[in-house]
Amino acid sequence: MKRRVSKMAVILSLAMAAGVLSSCTQNTPGTASGGTASAGGSGDGGSTVEMSANGEFPIVNEKMSFTIMVPQEAYILDVETNEFTKWYEEQTNIHIDWEIVPKEAVTEKVNLSLNTGEYPDAYLGCNLSEADQVKYGSQGIFISLNDLIEKYSVDFKAAMESSELLPEAITAPDGNIYSLPQINECFHCFYPAKVYMNQEWLKNVGKEAPTTTDEFYEVLKAFKEQDANGNGDPNDEIPMMGADGGWYTDPYSFLLNSFVYWDGARGYALNNGKIEFVANTEEFREGLRYINKLVSEGLIDPVSFTQKEAQAKIIGGDPEKVTVGTACGATFESILGDTVNDPLERYTQYEAISPLKGPNGVQNALTEEGGIYSGRFLITNQCENPEVLFRWADGGYKAEVTLQSQAGPENVGWKKPAEGTLGINGKPALYEKITWTGESVQNYHLENIMLANRTRDYRDGQAVVGDDPYLTQTGEPRRYRDTETYYEPYASDMQVPILMYTQEESDELAIIQTGLTDFLKENMVAFMTGNKSLDSDWDAYAAEFENLNVSRALEIMQTAYDRQYK
């Protein structure tokens, strides 16, 4: 991505553009002018509330209250009584009246509130799509944050300066920024299509870790035909297994990238600034043919295309025997299950393998340009003092606040590391975690809910302590090591970046993409499992994409890409 001007210049120009847009529209009662001017007391960019200097706490001398809708996470006991909630209120002198909704129904609840007009001052952690940001932003329901960023931000501005993806990744086509993002530069998440292979099985069958698709086939064949797990039964081995619907637990994303760049779901690739569709190419067909060969010979368990992750873990994490030779998933635990209490200590047996070199030399790691998650905080035109609430959100990006919100209070969720302790990245550790998200319900932090600036330095600054097998073998340190060793060297620049569409583009593309994605997955599975022929059925399959308007989808995406990144 090429930068021609500074980040602050971009923000200033966006704010000016938003001002131009608002000057060309007329105010409508109850809405922000043109969806760009702030509501309430700071519609003109000023504030009617006495506040501290930007970036300083408390934000106001007299306590103020705001309403925010937030999803209920299973690992958080109560957002209202959470230790971070109470701590941050003390710091900022701002009280939040939380509208807590079930996580599984958050989209429904957000849409209902917006459509009925009974919505809060802001939404936090509700993950509103880019399309909804543009839709309701253009209606003036979500206010533009451009002026607020320019006039009041300290910590988000600093975060933008260190990110190659901001502000482009959160800027709508009309020049407005309607949401603040969650910043979570998860290194291992950038390369999620991973495969873990049992090293003891490799020794038992006299093979080395495969580096090519041909070698991979021979290894799986040996797993199937020999008593690879050494229990005396040559028929209980599953050479390779995955699952449908998990975090890259499917059995094909890793393998297809040895033939063509595969993005994991939709079949788009960025080739020297041009967005292309690859799922109707000859290279893609050869990738499907290779996978079909593995399935037809019993080297990939066919249930991998239908079973869910929970079902796969029952097999992959069997406490009595190891029956899976190769497991698919973004993390070690995806298929192989609970590693903390595994009596067979599978974490000592499996190792990641690098992307395989295909017959034409293709060797890609599926690479997701990430770390910026849009739609995490939006202020509505119901908010009477958006400049104050914005300051509250901006503070979330402070280093101290990030640590408190994501890990909890010192000596409860984290502690200062002992002198000489190293972090995951081999540098002096920044903190040592005490509690782990997901291991139990807690009421100390709002991890993944509160806005935070979890940079690479923050995440990789977590202390590696002792020889705790959970931490060093399957936790963040292992994920870091696996990613750095096996996947980052094969990073691809062909992943289509985050795109923001106009309302018209979004509406049209959504309809087209639904048809394309459904047709693509259904036929991919049919080809890989042998229910359709890659010879006699291919031409009709490839031709159908034009009937489904793939050319128009590419045109819309290219327009958005050119507008945003060129």
Backbone torsions as a table, in degrees:
resi	resn	phi	psi	omega
1	MET	NA	130.5	-173.8
2	LYS	-100.1	126.8	178.8
3	ARG	-104.1	127.5	-178.8
4	ARG	-107.8	-22.1	-179.2
5	VAL	-136.8	166.4	-179.1
6	SER	-71.4	160.6	179.6
7	LYS	-61.6	-42.9	-177.9
8	MET	-65.7	-32.3	176.5
9	ALA	-66.9	-37.3	177.9
10	VAL	-63.4	-47.5	-179.4
11	ILE	-61.5	-42.8	179.5
12	LEU	-61.9	-42.6	-179.8
13	SER	-66.7	-35.9	178.1
14	LEU	-66.6	-42.1	178.6
15	ALA	-62.2	-40.8	178.6
16	MET	-65.7	-40.7	178.3
17	ALA	-62.8	-41.4	179.0
18	ALA	-62.1	-38.3	178.9
19	GLY	-65.0	-38.8	177.1
20	VAL	-63.4	-43.6	-180.0
21	LEU	-61.6	-43.5	-177.1
22	SER	-67.5	-30.2	-178.9
23	SER	-71.6	-15.1	-178.9
24	CYS	-95.7	4.4	-178.7
25	THR	-123.4	164.9	177.7
26	GLN	-106.0	146.9	-179.9
27	ASN	-68.2	141.1	173.6
28	THR	-115.5	131.2	-178.4
29	PRO	-53.7	131.9	176.3
30	GLY	86.7	-1.4	178.9
31	THR	-128.6	160.8	175.2
32	ALA	-77.8	148.9	-177.7
33	SER	-61.5	112.5	177.3
34	GLY	61.9	13.6	-177.5
35	GLY	72.3	16.5	-175.3
36	THR	-120.7	-34.4	-177.3
37	ALA	-83.0	146.7	178.8
38	SER	-65.7	149.9	179.0
39	ALA	-83.9	174.3	169.8
40	GLY	61.3	-138.3	-169.7
41	GLY	-69.7	-10.3	-176.1
42	SER	-124.1	30.6	-179.5
43	GLY	-60.8	-25.6	179.4
44	ASP	-95.5	8.9	180.0
45	GLY	92.5	-10.4	176.9
46	GLY	-98.5	-175.9	-179.6
47	SER	-133.1	140.4	175.3
48	THR	-93.3	1.4	-178.1
49	VAL	-109.8	136.6	177.0
50	GLU	-77.8	120.0	-177.9
51	MET	-123.6	161.3	174.8
52	SER	-71.6	171.8	176.8
53	ALA	-59.3	147.2	-178.9
54	ASN	-51.4	132.6	177.1
55	GLY	87.8	-4.4	-177.9
56	GLU	-105.5	149.4	175.9
57	PHE	-110.6	152.8	-9.0
58	PRO	-69.0	156.7	-176.9
59	ILE	-72.7	-40.2	-179.9
60	VAL	-130.0	154.3	178.0
61	ASN	-80.7	-39.9	177.5
62	GLU	-99.0	128.3	-174.4
63	LYS	-58.6	137.6	177.0
64	MET	-122.6	155.8	-178.4
65	SER	-124.4	146.0	176.8
66	PHE	-139.0	156.9	176.0
67	THR	-104.7	133.6	179.4
68	ILE	-135.3	131.1	173.0
69	MET	-85.7	136.2	-176.3
70	VAL	-146.0	143.9	177.6
71	PRO	-79.3	150.3	176.4
72	GLN	-87.5	115.7	176.1
73	GLU	-88.8	144.4	-176.5
74	ALA	-63.5	-28.2	-175.8
75	TYR	-90.6	2.1	177.2
76	ILE	-111.6	123.8	-176.6
77	LEU	-67.2	-52.2	-175.4
78	ASP	-159.1	113.1	-179.1
79	VAL	-59.2	-37.3	-175.8
80	GLU	-65.6	-39.5	-177.5
81	THR	-100.6	5.9	-178.5
82	ASN	-58.7	142.4	-178.2
83	GLU	-60.1	-38.0	178.4
84	PHE	-66.7	-42.4	179.6
85	THR	-54.5	-47.7	-179.0
86	LYS	-66.9	-42.2	179.9
87	TRP	-62.5	-44.0	-176.0
88	TYR	-71.1	-31.2	175.2
89	GLU	-64.3	-40.5	177.2
90	GLU	-63.1	-38.7	-178.9
91	GLN	-69.6	-41.4	-170.9
92	THR	-97.9	-21.5	-172.5
93	ASN	65.4	29.0	177.3
94	ILE	-120.2	125.9	179.7
95	HIS	-99.2	138.7	178.1
96	ILE	-112.1	126.1	168.8
97	ASP	-91.5	108.7	-172.7
98	TRP	-85.0	133.3	168.7
99	GLU	-103.3	97.8	-172.7
100	ILE	-92.2	126.3	-179.0
101	VAL	-122.8	152.0	178.8
102	PRO	-59.2	136.7	-177.5
103	LYS	-59.0	-41.0	-176.5
104	GLU	-69.2	-14.5	-179.3
105	ALA	-116.4	16.1	-172.6
106	VAL	-63.3	-41.9	179.8
107	THR	-62.7	-43.7	178.4
108	GLU	-61.4	-44.0	-178.2
109	LYS	-67.8	-40.1	177.9
110	VAL	-62.5	-48.8	-178.7
111	ASN	-62.2	-39.7	179.2
112	LEU	-62.5	-44.1	-179.1
113	SER	-65.0	-40.4	-179.3
114	LEU	-69.2	-39.0	-177.0
115	ASN	-75.8	-25.0	178.9
116	THR	-93.7	-10.2	-178.4
117	GLY	81.0	4.8	180.0
118	GLU	-102.7	70.5	-175.8
119	TYR	-116.3	159.6	-175.1
120	PRO	-80.6	-176.0	175.3
121	ASP	-67.4	-30.3	-177.9
122	ALA	-159.4	163.3	173.1
123	TYR	-117.0	134.2	179.4
124	LEU	-128.6	126.1	176.0
125	GLY	70.7	15.5	-176.9
126	CYS	-91.3	-3.3	171.7
127	ASN	56.5	54.1	178.1
128	LEU	-70.8	136.9	-177.3
129	SER	-69.0	160.8	176.5
130	GLU	-59.1	-36.5	-179.5
131	ALA	-64.0	-42.3	179.6
132	ASP	-70.9	-33.2	176.6
133	GLN	-60.1	-46.0	-179.5
134	VAL	-68.2	-43.3	-177.7
135	LYS	-59.0	-54.9	-176.1
136	TYR	-81.7	-22.1	174.2
137	GLY	-68.8	-41.4	179.7
138	SER	-67.5	-22.9	176.8
139	GLN	-85.5	-6.0	-179.9
140	GLY	85.7	4.0	179.4
141	ILE	-74.5	-46.1	170.7
142	PHE	-91.6	127.6	-177.9
143	ILE	-83.5	152.7	174.5
144	SER	-70.3	139.3	179.5
145	LEU	-100.0	0.8	-174.9
146	ASN	-55.1	-52.0	-179.0
147	ASP	-65.1	-37.9	-178.8
148	LEU	-66.3	-39.8	177.0
149	ILE	-62.7	-45.2	-177.0
150	GLU	-65.5	-39.9	-172.5
151	LYS	-91.4	-28.8	-169.3
152	TYR	-123.5	-13.8	-173.8
153	SER	-80.8	139.0	169.6
154	VAL	-120.6	-51.7	-171.6
155	ASP	-81.2	-36.6	176.0
156	PHE	-70.8	-35.7	175.0
157	LYS	-58.7	-43.3	179.3
158	ALA	-63.8	-38.7	178.4
159	ALA	-64.9	-39.2	179.0
160	MET	-63.7	-38.9	-178.4
161	GLU	-61.8	-26.4	-177.5
162	SER	-98.3	2.1	-177.8
163	SER	-111.9	132.1	177.2
164	GLU	-77.2	-13.1	-174.6
165	LEU	-98.3	-11.6	-176.8
166	LEU	-108.1	145.1	6.0
167	PRO	-91.6	0.8	-173.7
168	GLU	-54.1	-41.0	-173.7
169	ALA	-66.6	-15.7	-178.1
170	ILE	-121.2	9.8	-177.5
171	THR	-97.0	122.4	179.8
172	ALA	-72.6	160.8	-179.7
173	PRO	-58.9	-24.2	179.2
174	ASP	-82.1	4.9	178.0
175	GLY	91.3	-2.7	-177.1
176	ASN	-96.0	150.7	170.7
177	ILE	-107.5	114.8	-176.7
178	TYR	-99.8	-15.0	-177.3
179	SER	-139.3	149.5	168.7
180	LEU	-92.8	143.7	-174.9
181	PRO	-95.8	161.0	164.0
182	GLN	-84.4	126.4	178.4
183	ILE	-102.7	114.9	-176.3
184	ASN	-144.2	87.5	-175.3
185	GLU	-83.3	76.3	-177.5
186	CYS	-83.2	104.4	-173.7
187	PHE	-57.5	-48.7	-176.5
188	HIS	-70.0	-22.0	178.1
189	CYS	-71.3	-22.0	-178.7
190	PHE	-68.6	-20.2	-177.9
191	TYR	-130.5	74.7	-167.2
192	PRO	-85.9	-17.1	-176.2
193	ALA	-85.7	82.8	-174.8
194	LYS	-109.6	160.7	176.0
195	VAL	-136.4	136.2	179.3
196	TYR	-117.2	129.4	-175.5
197	MET	-118.7	139.9	-178.3
198	ASN	-73.7	117.1	-176.1
199	GLN	-74.3	-30.5	176.7
200	GLU	-67.2	-37.6	176.2
201	TRP	-62.8	-41.4	178.6
202	LEU	-58.6	-44.4	178.4
203	LYS	-63.4	-41.4	-177.1
204	ASN	-64.4	-29.7	-179.6
205	VAL	-102.7	4.9	175.7
206	GLY	70.8	36.1	-178.9
207	LYS	-120.3	155.7	171.2
208	GLU	-95.9	163.5	176.0
209	ALA	-58.8	130.7	-175.6
210	PRO	-71.0	148.4	177.4
211	THR	-121.8	-11.3	179.4
212	THR	-128.4	165.7	178.1
213	THR	-65.6	-34.6	177.7
214	ASP	-65.7	-44.1	178.7
215	GLU	-64.7	-37.5	179.6
216	PHE	-61.7	-43.4	177.6
217	TYR	-59.8	-44.6	-178.3
218	GLU	-66.2	-36.6	178.1
219	VAL	-65.8	-47.6	180.0
220	LEU	-62.2	-36.9	178.7
221	LYS	-64.2	-41.2	177.4
222	ALA	-65.4	-38.7	176.6
223	PHE	-58.7	-38.9	-176.0
224	LYS	-76.1	-41.1	-170.8
225	GLU	-88.1	-18.0	-179.4
226	GLN	-113.6	166.1	177.9
227	ASP	-79.6	72.1	-170.2
228	ALA	-63.2	-33.9	-178.9
229	ASN	-88.3	-1.4	171.7
230	GLY	67.5	25.2	-179.5
231	ASN	-99.4	8.7	178.1
232	GLY	89.6	-7.5	179.4
233	ASP	-112.2	107.4	-177.2
234	PRO	-79.2	5.0	-174.3
235	ASN	-116.7	6.9	-177.6
236	ASP	-106.4	10.5	179.2
237	GLU	-86.8	138.4	170.8
238	ILE	-111.0	105.2	-174.6
239	PRO	-56.4	-42.3	-178.7
240	MET	-149.7	137.7	-179.9
241	MET	-145.7	146.0	175.6
242	GLY	-140.0	-160.4	-179.7
243	ALA	-154.7	158.5	-179.9
244	ASP	-93.3	135.8	171.4
245	GLY	88.8	-4.3	178.2
246	GLY	-85.9	-174.4	-179.8
247	TRP	-78.5	90.7	-177.0
248	TYR	52.4	40.8	173.8
249	THR	-86.4	-3.6	-179.8
250	ASP	-64.9	153.8	-175.8
251	PRO	-88.5	11.6	-174.3
252	TYR	-123.3	-23.8	-176.0
253	SER	-61.0	-42.4	177.5
254	PHE	-62.4	-44.9	-173.3
255	LEU	-75.1	-38.2	-178.7
256	LEU	-61.5	-27.9	-179.1
257	ASN	-73.9	5.0	170.2
258	SER	-94.5	0.1	-178.4
259	PHE	-125.4	-33.9	-177.5
260	VAL	-161.9	159.9	176.8
261	TYR	-74.2	120.1	-179.9
262	TRP	-114.6	125.0	-174.2
263	ASP	-85.1	-1.7	175.2
264	GLY	103.0	-15.6	-176.7
265	ALA	-156.6	-42.6	-167.4
266	ARG	-110.0	-18.4	176.4
267	GLY	85.9	24.3	178.3
268	TYR	-104.5	148.1	177.9
269	ALA	-142.7	147.9	178.4
270	LEU	-101.3	117.3	-176.5
271	ASN	-120.4	99.1	180.0
272	ASN	53.2	46.4	176.7
273	GLY	86.3	-1.9	179.0
274	LYS	-112.5	129.2	178.8
275	ILE	-85.0	126.9	-177.3
276	GLU	-122.8	158.4	174.8
277	PHE	-107.0	125.5	-171.9
278	VAL	-108.1	-8.9	-171.6
279	ALA	-77.7	2.5	174.2
280	ASN	-120.8	17.6	-178.3
281	THR	-92.6	162.9	179.2
282	GLU	-65.8	-35.2	178.9
283	GLU	-63.7	-39.4	178.5
284	PHE	-66.0	-40.3	178.3
285	ARG	-61.4	-39.5	180.0
286	GLU	-67.7	-33.3	175.1
287	GLY	-64.7	-44.3	176.7
288	LEU	-63.3	-36.9	-179.9
289	ARG	-64.9	-39.7	178.5
290	TYR	-63.7	-45.8	-179.7
291	ILE	-65.5	-38.9	176.7
292	ASN	-59.7	-36.9	177.0
293	LYS	-62.5	-43.5	179.3
294	LEU	-64.8	-39.3	179.8
295	VAL	-69.2	-46.8	-176.3
296	SER	-64.0	-26.9	179.1
297	GLU	-94.8	8.8	176.7
298	GLY	75.4	21.5	-178.6
299	LEU	-91.4	-26.7	168.4
300	ILE	-112.0	124.5	178.5
301	ASP	-64.4	122.6	-177.8
302	PRO	-62.5	-19.8	177.8
303	VAL	-66.7	-13.6	179.1
304	SER	-60.2	-21.4	-177.7
305	PHE	-89.4	-10.5	-175.4
306	THR	-127.1	-34.8	-176.8
307	GLN	-70.7	153.2	178.1
308	LYS	-92.4	168.8	-174.5
309	GLU	-58.5	-40.5	-179.0
310	ALA	-61.9	-38.8	178.0
311	GLN	-67.6	-40.4	-179.5
312	ALA	-63.9	-37.0	-179.0
313	LYS	-65.1	-29.0	177.8
314	ILE	-62.4	-39.0	179.4
315	ILE	-80.9	-50.0	-176.7
316	GLY	-65.9	-27.4	-179.2
317	GLY	-108.6	23.3	179.2
318	ASP	-49.9	120.6	-175.9
319	PRO	-71.9	-9.0	-175.8
320	GLU	-102.5	-28.9	-179.5
321	LYS	-155.9	155.9	178.1
322	VAL	-99.2	115.5	-175.7
323	THR	-119.3	-5.8	-178.2
324	VAL	-107.4	122.0	-178.5
325	GLY	-84.0	-36.4	-177.1
326	THR	-136.6	125.4	-176.2
327	ALA	-119.1	141.3	-178.2
328	CYS	-103.8	142.5	175.7
329	GLY	157.5	156.1	-178.8
330	ALA	-67.7	-26.3	177.4
331	THR	-128.6	161.0	179.7
332	PHE	-56.0	-39.1	-173.8
333	GLU	-76.9	-11.4	-172.2
334	SER	-51.9	-47.6	-179.7
335	ILE	-110.3	-30.9	-172.5
336	LEU	-86.1	-4.3	168.0
337	GLY	79.6	-164.4	-175.7
338	ASP	-61.7	119.4	-178.9
339	THR	-97.2	-16.3	-177.4
340	VAL	-66.8	-43.6	-175.1
341	ASN	-112.5	21.2	-178.3
342	ASP	-74.3	113.9	-178.8
343	PRO	-66.3	-20.1	-179.4
344	LEU	-93.1	-3.0	177.2
345	GLU	47.0	58.7	-178.6
346	ARG	-60.1	-26.7	-178.2
347	TYR	-60.3	-18.8	177.9
348	THR	-87.4	-11.2	-173.3
349	GLN	-101.4	-27.4	-172.5
350	TYR	-104.3	148.7	176.3
351	GLU	-140.2	143.8	176.2
352	ALA	-67.0	155.4	172.9
353	ILE	-124.0	150.7	-177.9
354	SER	-73.5	161.7	172.1
355	PRO	-51.5	142.4	-176.6
356	LEU	-86.1	144.8	174.2
357	LYS	-80.7	124.4	-178.5
358	GLY	-82.9	179.2	-176.4
359	PRO	-61.9	-23.5	178.7
360	ASN	-107.6	17.2	176.1
361	GLY	84.5	3.8	179.1
362	VAL	-72.7	133.6	-177.1
363	GLN	-153.9	81.9	-174.6
364	ASN	-107.6	142.3	162.9
365	ALA	-96.5	125.5	175.9
366	LEU	-56.7	122.4	-170.1
367	THR	-122.2	112.7	178.9
368	GLU	-99.9	114.9	176.4
369	GLU	-67.2	111.0	-170.1
370	GLY	-138.9	-166.3	179.4
371	GLY	101.9	-15.3	179.3
372	ILE	-117.5	116.5	-177.1
373	TYR	-117.1	102.0	-175.0
374	SER	-72.5	165.4	174.2
375	GLY	78.8	19.3	-174.3
376	ARG	-93.0	-23.2	177.3
377	PHE	-146.6	120.6	-179.8
378	LEU	-134.7	135.9	178.0
379	ILE	-100.4	136.0	-179.0
380	THR	-99.6	170.5	179.4
381	ASN	-76.8	2.9	173.0
382	GLN	-79.9	-17.8	-175.3
383	CYS	-75.6	121.0	-177.3
384	GLU	-77.5	-26.6	179.9
385	ASN	-132.3	70.2	-176.4
386	PRO	-62.5	-26.1	-179.9
387	GLU	-65.7	-32.8	179.2
388	VAL	-73.6	-46.3	179.9
389	LEU	-65.5	-34.9	176.1
390	PHE	-62.6	-42.9	178.1
391	ARG	-59.0	-39.4	177.6
392	TRP	-60.1	-44.5	180.0
393	ALA	-69.1	-41.4	-179.1
394	ASP	-59.3	-35.7	179.7
395	GLY	-63.5	-21.9	179.0
396	GLY	-61.0	-22.1	-178.1
397	TYR	-85.5	-4.6	175.4
398	LYS	-63.6	148.3	-179.0
399	ALA	-60.6	-45.2	-178.8
400	GLU	-64.8	-42.4	-179.0
401	VAL	-67.9	-40.2	177.1
402	THR	-57.4	-46.0	-179.5
403	LEU	-64.0	-41.2	179.7
404	GLN	-68.2	-42.4	-175.8
405	SER	-73.5	-29.8	-175.2
406	GLN	-97.4	-19.9	-178.8
407	ALA	-126.9	-19.3	179.5
408	GLY	101.5	-172.7	-178.2
409	PRO	-67.0	153.2	175.7
410	GLU	-60.3	139.8	-178.9
411	ASN	69.0	9.1	171.5
412	VAL	-119.0	-58.3	177.4
413	GLY	-98.9	-21.4	-179.4
414	TRP	-154.8	166.2	175.5
415	LYS	-148.1	162.7	177.6
416	LYS	-68.3	133.1	-179.5
417	PRO	-71.7	151.8	176.4
418	ALA	-64.2	151.7	-179.9
419	GLU	-57.5	132.8	179.7
420	GLY	92.2	-7.8	178.9
421	THR	-70.8	135.8	-179.6
422	LEU	-100.9	151.8	175.8
423	GLY	-86.5	-179.4	179.2
424	ILE	-57.3	-34.4	-177.2
425	ASN	-84.9	5.7	178.8
426	GLY	82.2	1.5	176.9
427	LYS	-97.3	167.5	177.1
428	PRO	-52.5	130.1	-175.5
429	ALA	-66.4	145.8	178.4
430	LEU	-92.9	-31.2	-177.5
431	TYR	-161.9	159.0	175.4
432	GLU	-120.0	122.8	-178.8
433	LYS	-75.7	142.2	176.7
434	ILE	-106.6	-46.2	178.5
435	THR	-106.1	158.5	-177.1
436	TRP	-123.3	130.6	176.4
437	THR	-58.4	132.0	175.6
438	GLY	95.2	-19.7	-177.2
439	GLU	-77.9	-23.2	176.9
440	SER	-166.3	163.7	175.6
441	VAL	-73.8	132.1	-178.3
442	GLN	-134.1	168.4	179.3
443	ASN	-135.2	35.8	-176.4
444	TYR	-105.1	-32.0	-174.0
445	HIS	-138.5	171.0	176.8
446	LEU	-122.5	49.1	-178.1
447	GLU	-57.0	136.2	179.9
448	ASN	70.5	1.6	175.4
449	ILE	-107.7	-60.8	-178.9
450	MET	-68.4	142.0	174.9
451	LEU	-56.9	141.0	-177.7
452	ALA	-153.9	162.0	178.2
453	ASN	-116.1	73.3	-179.4
454	ARG	-86.6	82.9	179.7
455	THR	-74.3	174.3	174.0
456	ARG	-58.4	-41.6	-179.8
457	ASP	-61.4	-40.2	179.3
458	TYR	-65.9	-53.3	-176.1
459	ARG	-63.9	-43.9	-175.9
460	ASP	-83.3	-2.3	174.7
461	GLY	-86.1	1.7	177.1
462	GLN	-65.1	134.3	-175.8
463	ALA	-68.0	140.4	170.1
464	VAL	-100.5	113.3	-170.8
465	VAL	-112.0	126.3	173.7
466	GLY	56.3	-146.9	-178.4
467	ASP	-119.6	32.0	178.3
468	ASP	-55.5	113.6	-174.9
469	PRO	-64.0	-32.3	179.1
470	TYR	-64.7	-43.2	-177.8
471	LEU	-73.6	-51.0	-171.8
472	THR	-81.0	-24.9	-175.7
473	GLN	-99.7	-28.4	-177.6
474	THR	-134.0	-10.0	-179.8
475	GLY	-85.6	-157.4	-176.3
476	GLU	-55.9	-41.6	179.6
477	PRO	-58.7	-41.9	179.8
478	ARG	-67.8	-41.9	179.9
479	ARG	-60.8	-39.9	177.2
480	TYR	-62.0	-49.9	-178.2
481	ARG	-61.1	-47.1	-179.2
482	ASP	-59.9	-43.6	-177.6
483	THR	-67.7	-45.3	-179.2
484	GLU	-65.0	-38.9	-175.3
485	THR	-80.1	-45.2	-167.7
486	TYR	-104.5	-22.6	-171.3
487	TYR	-119.3	-42.3	-178.8
488	GLU	-56.5	-36.1	178.4
489	PRO	-61.4	-16.8	-177.7
490	TYR	-113.5	24.3	-179.7
491	ALA	-57.7	144.1	179.2
492	SER	-113.9	149.7	175.6
493	ASP	-104.7	21.7	-174.7
494	MET	-99.9	2.0	177.6
495	GLN	-74.8	130.7	177.7
496	VAL	-67.4	127.0	-177.4
497	PRO	-74.0	177.4	177.1
498	ILE	-60.7	130.5	-179.5
499	LEU	-120.8	140.6	176.5
500	MET	-112.3	131.1	-175.2
501	TYR	-113.7	156.2	169.6
502	THR	-69.5	167.0	-180.0
503	GLN	-60.4	-42.1	-179.3
504	GLU	-64.8	-44.1	178.4
505	GLU	-62.4	-43.5	-178.2
506	SER	-62.6	-45.8	-179.6
507	ASP	-61.4	-44.9	-178.5
508	GLU	-67.9	-44.8	-177.6
509	LEU	-65.8	-36.5	-178.8
510	ALA	-59.4	-42.1	179.9
511	ILE	-66.7	-46.1	-179.4
512	ILE	-63.6	-46.0	-173.5
513	GLN	-66.5	-33.9	177.1
514	THR	-59.3	-46.3	178.7
515	GLY	-65.1	-41.6	179.6
516	LEU	-63.5	-48.1	-175.8
517	THR	-65.4	-44.3	179.4
518	ASP	-62.1	-45.2	-179.9
519	PHE	-64.7	-41.7	-177.6
520	LEU	-63.6	-51.3	-176.3
521	LYS	-64.8	-43.2	-179.8
522	GLU	-57.9	-43.9	-177.4
523	ASN	-77.5	-34.7	175.3
524	MET	-56.8	-49.5	-179.6
525	VAL	-62.8	-40.0	179.7
526	ALA	-63.0	-42.0	178.3
527	PHE	-67.9	-43.4	-176.5
528	MET	-68.9	-33.1	-178.6
529	THR	-91.9	-3.8	176.8
530	GLY	88.8	6.1	177.8
531	ASN	-76.7	-15.4	171.0
532	LYS	-132.0	150.8	-178.0
533	SER	-90.4	131.8	176.6
534	LEU	-74.4	-4.8	175.3
535	ASP	-100.9	-64.9	-173.8
536	SER	-76.7	-23.2	-176.8
537	ASP	-102.7	-6.5	-172.5
538	TRP	-67.1	-47.0	-174.4
539	ASP	-59.8	-42.2	179.0
540	ALA	-65.4	-39.4	177.6
541	TYR	-61.7	-49.7	-176.2
542	ALA	-63.8	-37.5	-178.1
543	ALA	-71.3	-27.6	-175.0
544	GLU	-66.1	-23.2	-179.4
545	PHE	-63.3	-33.3	176.7
546	GLU	-68.1	-37.1	176.5
547	ASN	-65.6	-26.3	178.6
548	LEU	-90.2	8.1	173.6
549	ASN	69.6	38.3	177.5
550	VAL	-63.3	-32.6	179.3
551	SER	-63.5	-39.4	178.5
552	ARG	-69.0	-39.1	177.0
553	ALA	-59.7	-43.9	178.4
554	LEU	-63.4	-38.5	179.8
555	GLU	-63.8	-43.8	179.7
556	ILE	-64.7	-45.8	-179.0
557	MET	-64.1	-40.5	-179.6
558	GLN	-65.1	-39.7	177.9
559	THR	-61.1	-45.2	179.3
560	ALA	-65.0	-41.1	179.4
561	TYR	-63.1	-47.2	-178.9
562	ASP	-62.2	-40.9	-179.3
563	ARG	-65.7	-34.5	-171.1
564	GLN	-92.0	-35.1	-168.9
565	TYR	-121.0	-6.6	-179.7
566	LYS	-105.5	NA	NA
